[in-house]
Amino acid sequence: MLPGAYLDGLTLAERIYREDPELAKRLYSGAVITFLRDGLVILPGVIDIDELDCMDRDVHNLAVDKKNPLLDWVEIDGPREYYQARYLGNLKIDDFRSLPPGLKLVGLQRFFRSAQALSFANPLMAFLEELFGSSPALIATITFWKGSQQDLHQDFSYVHHHRRLGELAAAWIPLEDIHPDAGPLIYYKGSHFPEQLGFFDWGEGSILASRNAPDSLFESYKQHIQSLIEVNGFQPSIFLPKKGDVLIWHGALIHGGTPMANPSLTRRSFVCHYTSVGSHKKMQHHRIGSGFSFDEPPTPPYKPSRLRSLFRR
């Protein structure tokens, strides 16, 4: 996918803000304007504590129940050894909570009502609906027990399972108060304008990364991100949320995971990626031109319907 495809997929809110910030301020809430200006917004204390506790218990129970059939169903991601194992059960370990940082549990909302409830929490949905101008759709979730220690990156290069690449936002929901020594999230305000800063070329002009890319290319990408920070003078911010807070960031914001100063600490968190409903990959099965059809395919025997006269009483 080339840079033009990203720019063509920006939300209407973002287009208006870039052309006329004062007009955008009259049309959108302060939270959306902050997001469009800085590339993120923090909503303090908006997530239900009981729901967070329920999610935390579900993850704990998944770790301690060695006979849980979900161990063979929950997908995992992260460093190479986790990605290659693919499923949690393939790690053949007693308790995934003892593993080094970086393990991602993928898609827990498919198995736990608590994770689904957090994914579609009302404050998140209200913000994203205003931002996208339509109903938000969940792309994927990842759950962490410890910090990610993930290199600095921009999500749009890696999260591209949706039609309009610019319609991408993510939410970082802590399941506990986050300690500064636990490897908290780091981000750089104002780093979400790739058309101004420059796109990284992953090959033949494409702005999308591939897991099959050579290590040298990933190293070049890291240098590209670092160069953007240095040349533009972006300053780092550390997210140290309290339980109940949420950070929503732009799909092009530079962010990552800091090193863990204390490996014994947890950084239990739930991360969700969203797009608009019309951009979601599963909606493409229903797309006809610029619209959507939800008609079920006919099944044999095919019987033409009898049209009732409009004048029949």
N, C-alpha and C positions, 0 to 999 in steps of 0.2 A: 504494500500500500504506500502511495506517494504522499508527500506533505499536503498536497491540495485536498486529499480526501479527509485529512484531519480538520482542516479549516472549514470545509464544506459541512462538517458534522457538528459544528459548535451550536450550543443552545441559542435560542432567540434572546434570552436574558443576557448572555455573554456578548452577543453581537451588538445589542443595544448599548451595553455598558462600554464597549470599546469605541463605539462611534460617538456616543453622547452620554457621559457619566451622569450629568445632571438630570437628563430625562430618565435614566435608569433609576435614580434615587426617588423619583416621583412614582415609579411604577412598581418597585419591589421593596420588600422589607429590609430593615437594617441588617439582618442576618445574611440575606442573599447578597447585599451590596458588599458586606465584609468579605464574603466568600469570593466574589468576583474581583475584588481589589487585591486581597492578600493571597488567594488560592486556598483558603481554609477558613473555617469558623468553629469556635468552641462553644458548645451549648452546655452550661453547667447545671448539674443536678436534674436533668430531664428524664433519665432512664429509671424505671421502677426498681427499687432495691430488691424487692421480693423476687422479681423476674431474674435479676442478676444472681441472686443466691441459688435459685433453682437451676440455672445454667451451670453454676459452679459445682453444685452437687452432682449433676449429670456427668460432667467431665471427670470428677473425682471417682464416681462409681464405675465409669468406663475404665479407669486406670486400675482399680483394685479387683474387679471381677474378671478373673482369668478365664472363666468359661463363657463370658459374654459373646454371643454369636456376632455382635456388631464389630468385634475386632477384625473379622474377615471381610467386613463391608465398608468400614470407614477408610477412605482414601487418605494418603499422606503426601506431603510435599516438603520442600526445603532443600538442604544440601544433597549432594548426589546420592549418598547412601539411602536417604529417606525417599527420594524421588524414584530410585530404581526399585525399592521394595514395594512401592505402590500402595499396599494396604497395611494397616496397622498390625494385623496378625502376622504378617510376613517378617516382622522384625524379630520375632521369637525372643521377646524380653518379658520379664515379670511385671514391670511397671514403667510405662513410657515417661512418667514424671522424673525419672532418674537420668534420662538421656541428656546429652549436651544440648545447648540452645539451638534453635533453628527449626525444630520439628513443627510442622503445620498439620493440623487435623482439618481435612477439607470437607465442607458440606454437612456439618452436623445438624443443620436445620432440617435435613431430610429424615433424621432419626429422633430428634428431641424437640418436643413442643416448646421447651424453654428457649432454644436457639431460634426457632421460627418466630416466637413472640418478640425477641430482641431484634431480629432482622426487620420486622415490620412494626416496630414501635411507633406510636402515633407522632411524636415529635420529629422523628426521622422522615416519615412519610409526608408530613406537612411541608417540611423544608424542601425535600426533593421534588415534590409535586410543583411547588412554586418555581424552583430552579429549572426543571425540565419543561414546564408548561404542559405536562401530562402526567399520568400515573407513573410512578417509578416501578422498575422491575429489577429483581435481584439477579445478579449474574452468578456470584459465588461467595462463599464465606470461608474464612480460615480461623482456626482457634489455636492460641498459643498457651502453653503452660509456663515456659520461660521466654526470655527475650529472643528476638529473631537474629540480632547482629547482622542484619541484611545490609548489603552495600547500598549506597545512595543510588536512587533510580527515580524514574518517572513511570507511573503505572501504564500509560497508554501504549508503551512499547511492549509490555508483557500481557496486559489484559486487553484482548482484542477479539473477543467472541461476541461482538455486537456489530450492528450495521453502521451506525454513525459513531465514529471513533471519538469525536469530541464530546459526546454525551456520556461522560463517565465521571462518577464521584465515588468516594469510599468513606466509610464510617469506622472509627476506631473506638471500641467500647471496652473500657476496663472492667474486669470482674472483681477487682480489688483496688485499693489505693496503691499507686505505683511509686516505688522507692527509686530515688536517683541512682542507686548502685545496681539496679536490676536490669540495666540496659534499655532505658526508655526510648521512645520515639524521638527522632530528630527531624526537623523540617526547616525549609528556607522560604520565608515569606516572599511573594512576588516572583517566584521562579517558575510560574505556570503559563508563560507566554512563549512557547517554542517557536512560533513564527517570527518572533523578534530575536530570540536568543540563538536559534539555529537547531535544526533537527540532526540527530545522529543517523548516519547512513549505515544500515545493517547489511547492505548489499544491493546493488543495482538500484539505488535510490530509495529502497524501502525503509520505512520508519518503524517496522515491526521486528521484534527480536524472535529468534528461534532457538529452541533448546539444542538443536543440532549445529548451531554456529560454533566455530572453533574458539578455544579459550582465548586466543589472541584478540579476537573481536570483542569479547566481553571485557578484556583488559582495556582495550581502546575506548570502549563505552565508559568505563570508570574514569578514564582520563578526561573524556569529553565532559562528563558531569562536573568533575573537579574544576575544569577550566571555566565552565559557565559560572560557577560560584566565585572563583577568584576574579575573573574579568569584570563581573557585574557587582562585585562587592556584597554579595548576599551574606547575611549574618544568620548563624544557626539559632534555632529555638528548640528547647527541650520540652516535651509534653509530660507533665507530672500530674495526671488527673487524679481526682478523687472518685471513688465508686459512685456511679450515677451520672458522671460527666460523659460527654461524647465529643469527639473531634471529627468533623467532616471535611475532607480535602478534595481538591481538584485533581482530575486524572493526569495533569501535567506537572503537579507540584513535586519538586525534588524533596525526597524524604528517605529515611532508612532507620535502621536499628543501631543504637550505640553499643559499644562493648560492655559486657557485664563486669562491673567492678567487684561484685560479690556473687560468685557462682551459686551460692546456696539460696539466693533469693529467687522468687517466682515473679513473673510478669504476666499473670493470667489475663487474657484479653480475647476479644471477639472482633473480627474485622470483616466488614461486608462491602462488596463492590456492587454498584448499581448503574443502570442505564435507564433510558425512557422505555416505556412498554413497547412503543413502535419500533425501537432499535434492537430489542432483545432477539437473540438468535432463534428462539423457538417461535417467535411471531412470524419469522420469514416463511414458515410452512403455510401460513394463512395469507401471505401477501399476494395481491393481484394488482399490478401496476402501482399506484400510489395509495391504494386502500387495502383493506383486509376483508376476507370472507371467512365466516365461521360455519358455513354449511357443512353438514356431514356428507361424505360421499354416498351416492345412491347404492343400494344393495339390491341384487336381483331377487324376485322378478321385478323389473321396472314397470311401474304402473303410472301412467299419466294422471295427474290430479284433475279432478273435475272442478272447474271454476264456477262458483256460485254467482248467479246474477246479482248485480248490485240493486236491482229493483225487486228482487224476490222478498216477499214479506214473510 
